């Protein structure tokens, strides 16, 4: 296995772990086969002014 493959697998594992944690905290609003943020969490994010790609 190359270094790039190892890094990609590590990132995938971390993403899966984060997804599982968020699911356990019940932050997802399930609609059919799609996941979205629960409305209350979405409102909190909007009030905070966080946008995609913002690191603050």
Phi, psi and omega per residue, in radians:
X1 nan 2.320 3.126
X2 -1.407 2.918 -3.125
X3 -1.091 -0.696 -3.130
X4 -1.127 -0.687 3.120
X5 -1.151 -0.723 3.127
X6 -1.081 -0.744 3.128
X7 -1.136 -0.765 3.141
X8 -1.073 -0.723 3.121
X9 -1.161 -0.668 3.115
X10 -1.128 -0.764 3.119
X11 -1.098 -0.726 3.121
X12 -1.098 -0.738 3.109
X13 -1.092 -0.748 3.138
X14 -1.149 -0.703 3.115
X15 -1.113 -0.722 3.115
X16 -1.114 -0.719 3.133
X17 -1.105 -0.776 3.121
X18 -1.080 -0.782 3.106
X19 -1.043 -0.734 3.124
X20 -1.147 -0.675 3.108
X21 -1.139 -0.800 3.128
X22 -1.101 -0.656 3.102
X23 -1.125 -0.729 3.120
X24 -1.118 -0.571 3.099
X25 -1.420 -0.013 3.090
X26 1.008 0.820 3.110
X27 -1.608 -0.070 -3.104
X28 -1.690 2.434 3.033
X29 -1.808 1.921 -3.073
X30 -1.535 2.197 3.074
X31 -2.352 1.959 -3.033
X32 0.980 -2.106 -3.112
X33 -1.820 0.199 -3.115
X34 -1.904 2.617 3.079
X35 -1.953 2.444 3.042
X36 -2.430 3.005 3.086
X37 -1.350 2.536 3.041
X38 -0.993 2.517 -3.101
X39 -0.920 -0.727 -3.125
X40 -1.126 -0.746 3.115
X41 -1.144 -0.685 3.110
X42 -1.064 -0.726 3.120
X43 -1.141 -0.708 3.116
X44 -1.089 -0.760 3.120
X45 -1.102 -0.737 -3.140
X46 -1.131 -0.700 3.126
X47 -1.145 -0.586 -3.137
X48 -1.311 -0.337 3.105
X49 1.431 0.364 3.139
X50 -1.398 2.299 3.073
X51 -2.075 2.829 3.135
X52 -1.008 2.309 3.122
X53 1.508 -0.088 3.137
X54 -1.439 2.224 -3.095
X55 -1.740 0.138 -3.123
X56 -1.641 nan nan
